[in-house]
Amino acid sequence: MASITSNVCEPSEVKPSALVGPVHPLGSAGVLIVNADDWGRDEMTTSRILDCVQRGTVSSASSMVFMEDSERAAALALEHRVDVGLHLNLTTAFSASNASGVLEEHRRRVTRFLRRSRLAQIVYHPRLTSSFEYLVKAQLEEFQRLHGFKAQRVDGHHHMHLCANVLMGELLPVGIIVRRNFSFEPGEKNWLNRRYRAHVDRKISKRHRTTDLFFNLAPMETERLRRIFRVARHALVEVETHPANPGEYSYLQGQDIVDHIEGINIMSGFSLPPKDDQKELV
């Protein structure tokens, strides 16, 4: 059986026993967090995520602001005590009536650049500095207006919170939780790709709190998911899901996930130890 590894380590260096996470405040050696993206994007997406939160198969959600369901979703998060962070959007048109023309113009400029090439996000664009700053600041402020508190956790739509302009510009508040790069099984990515991702993860960990490992729920292959969930017995693991996808929604509402987690508790909410208490994987 292949071991699940963080992209911080080379495949040949990692054994299952090397994955030792820090002790969580609740006293467990590991934590499994299932986070649903796109809360507030539209009514169907929000409703499906809420269904999964109420069933206990989703821990928390990442909230999109300036979207058509953002206002309703914020009210639902308060009513149902859904743990939400900001899902930073740099690539999709804002659909709420309160999204200004200025905001959308900055978004279009940034989107054109980021979608120009798969490598665009690793390039710092000095002429777009003000647009990136405007978009991040506006979304942080709108999150606070909607939810009544400052975002304590940020990830990105299409993972663009990891782009060079956001990270090198240090646009995210220091000390908050920020999602890391995907973790991979040995052989999934080439050496250069893994080294770049490791560099980004180290940069994140200097200013922010983050999990030990991060995976996508899909593809929902039984043995793959069992391996991921087992690692959460001794590491801080985040699993990303999109319940707007019918297959993922059915999985989260069905019996298979209960069988696959093998008694591991899915955390309610999204919480990590204080930054000083986190340890790097050996």
Order of alpha helices (4+ residues) and beta strands (2+ residues): beta-alpha-beta-alpha-beta-alpha-alpha-beta-alpha-beta-alpha-beta-alpha-beta-alpha-alpha
